[in-house]
Amino acid sequence: MVHLPKIDLKELAKEVRQNRKQRLEFVRQYVEWLKKTPNKVWVKGQKKVLGE
């Protein structure tokens, strides 16, 4: 018989909400950075990420 760990669903829901909030905040900050950063600057960073 397999014993599964007990999961606190309220705690899990809280963590899911916090994670979503953090991800949305990161996206907002990144968008603001993109808006104020010249294309030539962020394109260079993208090329490094893509390995070009």
C-alpha positions in Angstrom: 0.0 0.0 0.0 1.3 3.5 -0.9 1.1 6.2 1.7 0.7 9.6 0.3 1.8 12.6 2.3 -1.0 14.8 3.9 -1.4 18.0 2.0 -2.7 21.2 3.6 -4.9 22.4 0.8 -5.3 25.9 2.4 -1.5 26.3 2.6 -1.1 25.0 -1.0 -3.7 27.5 -2.2 -1.8 30.3 -0.4 1.5 29.3 -2.0 -0.2 29.2 -5.5 -1.5 32.7 -5.0 1.8 34.0 -3.8 3.6 32.3 -6.7 1.2 33.8 -9.2 1.5 37.3 -7.6 5.3 37.0 -7.9 5.2 35.9 -11.5 2.9 38.8 -12.5 5.1 41.3 -10.7 8.2 40.0 -12.5 6.4 40.3 -15.9 5.3 43.9 -15.0 8.9 44.9 -14.1 10.2 43.2 -17.3 7.7 45.1 -19.4 8.7 48.4 -17.8 12.3 47.6 -18.5 11.6 46.8 -22.1 9.6 50.0 -22.5 12.5 52.2 -21.4 15.4 50.2 -22.9 16.4 50.9 -26.5 15.9 48.0 -28.9 19.6 47.7 -29.6 20.3 47.0 -25.9 17.7 44.3 -25.3 18.2 42.6 -28.7 21.8 42.0 -27.8 20.7 40.2 -24.6 18.2 38.1 -26.6 20.9 37.1 -29.0 23.0 35.8 -26.1 20.1 33.8 -24.7 19.3 32.3 -28.1 23.0 31.6 -28.8 23.3 33.6 -32.0 
